[in-house]
Amino acid sequence: MVLASGNSSSHPAFFILLGIPGLECFQFWMAFPFCAMYAVAIIGNITLLHVIRIDHTLHEPMYLFLAMLAITDLVLSSSTQPKMLAIFWFHAHEIEYHACLIQVFFIHAFSSVESGVLMAMALDRYVAICFPLRHSSILTPSVVIRLGAVVLLRGLLWVSPFCLMVSRMPFCQHQVIPQLYCEHMAVLKLVCADTSINRGYGLFVAFSMGGFDMIVISTSYVMILRAVLQLPSGEARLKAFGTCASHICVILALYIPALFSFLTHRFGHHVPQVVHILFANLYLLVPPMLNPIIYGVRTKQIRDRITQGCSGKDL
């Protein structure tokens, strides 16, 4: 194996992404549903962005956050899916060292951005339902933009040390990553040095950012449900419950697989590798596909705008 040397570390010229060990015979066919989900994510999120951009009546906090979520989903899915499909269909298992670190950065940074945007959207729904008369004065466009900037900077700044610390560490001769993409803990296992600081920082970032976002989201939806239960109309309550349930399902589709993968890397030594890898891919595949459907198509204003475009009107 070729090692590139630097002043403070040595690293392999490339890593080998195995794919899904144990399912090599099925990977060619597994690529088709993966590709279909990626296509839905790309088409759905681009359509969503286009609709929000051209319709000025949608330039409101809810839809601005939705646009942020769509951009995040496009970046997150495109940072992993093309390489996954290349592994499945063309056996392109090699990934260059720096490309691997860039993938680590994009996956973790924009996963945290997605979590932050979902938190901001939950806050927006809380203010809209519990304080409807003050919604426009509390969440002004400038506040929305500043909140989005904070969420983005938080993800970029807190995740950057992952790559910086790993890039300065020596690697062993072993260069195989038994996954479909480069992930922080998977790359860290190839390091021939003490990684306790890296692992500790990873735990701190995960529980501080993810924990904070989950607490805010949970509190917001509890308050929303309390307000919904006080609605006089049974039909209105049912409609609100349906909307909240679909939103919560999308949130869980991100957090449950991500948390499972995170904990399995550190503590789940007896979890079958195939199960771990499949769960590790779910939170990168499913939310970007579901978000434009749940948050977009099921939203009346966006659905009406898309219908107008399909009927040949001014979309």
C-alpha positions in Angstrom: 0.0 0.0 0.0 1.2 3.5 -0.9 1.5 5.9 2.0 1.7 9.7 1.5 3.9 11.3 4.1 3.7 14.7 5.6 5.4 16.6 8.4 3.1 15.4 11.1 1.4 12.3 9.7 1.3 9.6 7.1 -1.8 8.5 5.3 -2.9 6.1 2.6 -3.3 7.5 -0.9 -6.8 6.0 -1.0 -9.2 3.9 1.0 -11.3 0.9 -0.1 -15.1 1.2 0.5 -16.3 -2.4 0.7 -20.0 -1.6 0.2 -22.2 -4.0 2.2 -20.1 -7.1 3.2 -22.1 -10.3 2.9 -24.5 -8.9 0.3 -22.0 -8.5 -2.6 -24.2 -10.8 -4.9 -27.2 -8.5 -4.4 -25.5 -5.1 -4.6 -26.1 -4.7 -8.3 -29.9 -5.1 -7.8 -29.9 -3.1 -4.6 -28.6 -0.1 -6.5 -32.0 0.3 -8.3 -34.0 1.2 -5.2 -31.1 3.4 -4.0 -31.1 5.1 -7.4 -34.9 5.6 -7.3 -34.7 7.2 -3.9 -31.9 9.5 -4.9 -33.8 10.5 -8.1 -37.0 11.3 -6.0 -34.8 13.3 -3.5 -33.2 15.3 -6.3 -36.3 16.0 -8.4 -38.5 16.6 -5.3 -36.1 19.1 -3.6 -35.3 21.0 -6.8 -39.0 21.3 -7.6 -39.6 22.5 -4.1 -36.9 25.1 -4.4 -38.2 26.3 -7.8 -41.8 26.7 -6.5 -40.7 28.6 -3.4 -38.4 30.8 -5.5 -40.9 31.9 -8.1 -44.0 32.3 -5.9 -43.6 35.4 -3.7 -46.5 34.4 -1.6 -44.4 31.5 -0.3 -41.6 33.8 1.0 -42.7 33.3 4.6 -40.8 31.7 7.5 -42.2 28.2 7.0 -41.3 28.0 3.3 -37.9 29.7 3.8 -37.0 27.0 6.3 -38.4 24.4 3.9 -36.1 25.8 1.2 -33.1 25.5 3.6 -34.1 21.9 4.3 -34.3 21.2 0.6 -30.8 22.6 0.0 -29.4 20.6 2.9 -31.0 17.4 1.6 -29.5 18.0 -1.9 -26.0 18.4 -0.4 -26.4 15.5 2.0 -27.7 13.0 -0.6 -25.3 14.1 -3.3 -22.3 13.7 -1.0 -23.0 10.0 -0.7 -25.3 8.5 -3.3 -23.2 8.9 -6.5 -20.3 7.0 -4.9 -22.7 4.4 -3.5 -24.1 3.8 -7.0 -20.6 3.7 -8.5 -19.7 1.0 -6.0 -22.8 -1.1 -6.7 -22.8 -0.8 -10.5 -19.1 -0.2 -11.5 -17.2 -1.7 -8.5 -15.5 1.6 -8.0 -14.5 0.9 -4.4 -11.5 3.2 -4.2 -11.8 6.7 -2.7 -8.9 9.1 -2.6 -7.8 10.1 0.9 -8.7 13.8 0.7 -12.0 13.0 -1.0 -12.8 10.7 1.9 -12.2 13.4 4.4 -14.3 15.8 2.4 -17.1 13.3 2.4 -16.7 12.9 6.2 -17.0 16.7 6.5 -20.1 17.1 4.3 -22.0 14.1 5.8 -21.5 15.2 9.4 -21.8 19.0 8.8 -25.0 18.8 6.8 -26.5 16.1 9.0 -26.2 18.6 11.9 -27.5 21.4 9.7 -30.5 19.2 8.8 -31.1 18.6 12.5 -30.9 22.4 13.2 -33.3 23.2 10.3 -35.8 20.7 11.6 -35.5 22.3 15.1 -36.1 25.8 13.5 -39.1 24.5 11.6 -40.5 23.0 14.9 -40.1 26.4 16.5 -41.8 28.1 13.6 -44.8 25.8 13.9 -44.9 26.4 17.6 -45.0 30.1 17.2 -47.5 29.9 14.3 -50.0 27.7 16.3 -49.6 29.0 19.8 -49.0 32.7 19.0 -50.7 33.2 15.6 -51.2 37.0 16.0 -47.5 37.5 16.8 -46.0 35.1 14.3 -45.1 37.6 11.6 -43.6 40.0 14.1 -41.5 37.4 15.9 -40.2 35.5 12.9 -39.4 38.3 10.5 -37.4 37.5 7.3 -34.2 38.9 8.9 -34.7 36.6 12.0 -35.3 33.6 9.7 -32.1 34.4 7.8 -30.1 34.9 11.0 -31.4 31.6 12.4 -30.5 29.8 9.2 -27.0 31.3 9.3 -26.5 30.2 12.9 -27.6 26.7 12.1 -25.2 26.5 9.1 -22.2 28.0 11.0 -22.9 25.7 13.9 -22.6 22.6 11.7 -19.6 23.8 9.8 -17.6 25.0 12.8 -18.3 22.2 15.2 -17.7 19.4 12.6 -14.5 20.9 11.1 -12.3 19.7 14.0 -13.2 16.1 13.0 -11.4 16.4 9.7 -8.5 18.6 11.1 -7.7 16.1 13.9 -7.9 13.0 11.7 -5.8 14.6 8.9 -2.9 15.1 11.4 -2.9 11.5 12.6 -0.9 8.5 11.3 -2.8 5.6 9.6 -2.1 1.9 9.8 -1.5 -0.3 6.8 -5.1 -1.4 6.8 -7.1 0.8 4.4 -10.5 -1.0 4.1 -13.7 0.7 5.3 -16.5 -1.8 5.5 -19.2 0.7 4.5 -20.6 2.5 1.5 -19.1 5.9 2.5 -16.5 7.6 4.7 -17.8 8.2 8.2 -15.9 9.7 11.0 -15.8 6.7 13.3 -15.1 4.3 10.4 -12.1 6.3 9.3 -10.9 6.7 13.0 -10.7 3.0 13.4 -7.9 3.0 10.7 -5.7 5.4 12.8 -2.6 4.0 14.5 -2.6 6.4 17.5 -4.6 7.2 20.5 -8.0 8.5 19.3 -9.6 9.1 22.7 -9.7 12.9 22.1 -11.4 12.4 18.8 -13.9 10.0 20.2 -14.6 12.3 23.2 -15.1 15.3 20.9 -17.4 13.2 18.7 -19.6 12.3 21.7 -19.6 15.9 22.9 -20.8 17.2 19.5 -23.4 14.5 19.0 -25.0 14.9 22.4 -24.7 18.7 22.6 -26.0 19.5 19.1 -28.3 16.5 18.6 -29.5 16.5 22.2 -30.3 20.2 22.2 -32.2 19.9 18.9 -34.2 16.9 20.1 -35.1 18.7 23.3 -36.3 21.8 21.4 -38.2 19.8 18.8 -39.9 17.6 21.5 -40.9 20.6 23.6 -42.2 22.4 20.6 -44.4 19.5 19.5 -45.7 18.9 23.1 -46.8 22.5 23.2 -48.3 22.3 19.8 -50.3 19.2 20.7 -51.5 20.9 23.9 -52.8 23.8 21.8 -54.3 21.4 19.2 -56.3 19.5 21.9 -57.9 22.8 22.9 -59.3 23.4 19.4 -63.1 23.4 19.4 -63.5 21.6 16.1 -62.9 17.8 15.9 -62.1 18.1 12.2 -59.5 20.8 12.9 -57.9 18.6 15.6 -57.8 15.6 13.4 -56.2 17.6 10.5 -53.6 19.1 12.9 -52.8 15.6 14.4 -52.3 14.2 10.9 -49.9 17.0 10.0 -47.9 16.7 13.3 -47.8 12.9 12.9 -46.3 13.1 9.4 -43.7 15.7 10.6 -42.7 13.6 13.6 -42.3 10.5 11.3 -39.8 12.4 9.1 -37.9 13.7 12.2 -37.7 10.1 13.6 -36.6 8.8 10.2 -33.5 11.0 10.6 -32.8 10.6 14.3 -33.4 6.9 14.9 -31.1 5.5 12.2 -28.5 8.2 12.9 -28.5 7.5 16.7 -28.4 3.7 16.1 -25.4 4.1 13.7 -23.7 6.4 16.2 -24.1 4.2 19.2 -23.3 1.0 17.2 -19.9 2.4 16.1 -19.0 2.9 19.8 -20.8 0.3 21.8 -22.6 -2.2 19.5 -19.9 -4.7 18.9 -22.4 -7.5 18.7 -24.7 -5.9 16.2 -24.4 -7.7 12.8 -22.4 -5.6 10.3 -25.1 -5.8 7.6 -27.7 -4.3 10.0 -25.4 -1.5 11.0 -24.5 -0.6 7.5 -28.2 -0.6 6.3 -29.2 1.6 9.2 -26.2 3.9 8.6 -27.5 4.5 5.1 -31.2 5.0 6.0 -30.7 8.4 7.6 -28.8 9.6 4.4 -31.4 8.0 2.0 -34.8 8.3 3.5 -35.2 11.9 4.9 -34.0 13.6 1.7 -36.6 11.6 -0.2 -39.4 12.0 2.3 -39.0 15.7 3.2 -40.2 17.2 -0.1 -43.2 14.8 0.0 -44.2 15.3 3.6 -43.3 19.0 4.0 -43.9 20.0 0.3 -46.5 18.0 -1.6 -48.7 17.7 1.5 -48.6 21.5 2.0 -51.7 22.9 0.3 -50.0 26.1 -1.1 -47.1 24.2 -2.6 -49.4 21.4 -3.9 -51.7 23.9 -5.6 -48.7 25.7 -7.2 -47.3 22.4 -8.6 -50.8 21.5 -9.9 -51.0 24.8 -11.7 -47.6 24.1 -13.3 -48.6 20.6 -14.4 -51.8 22.1 -15.9 -49.7 24.4 -18.1 -50.1 27.6 -16.0 -47.4 29.9 -14.9 -45.0 27.6 -13.1 
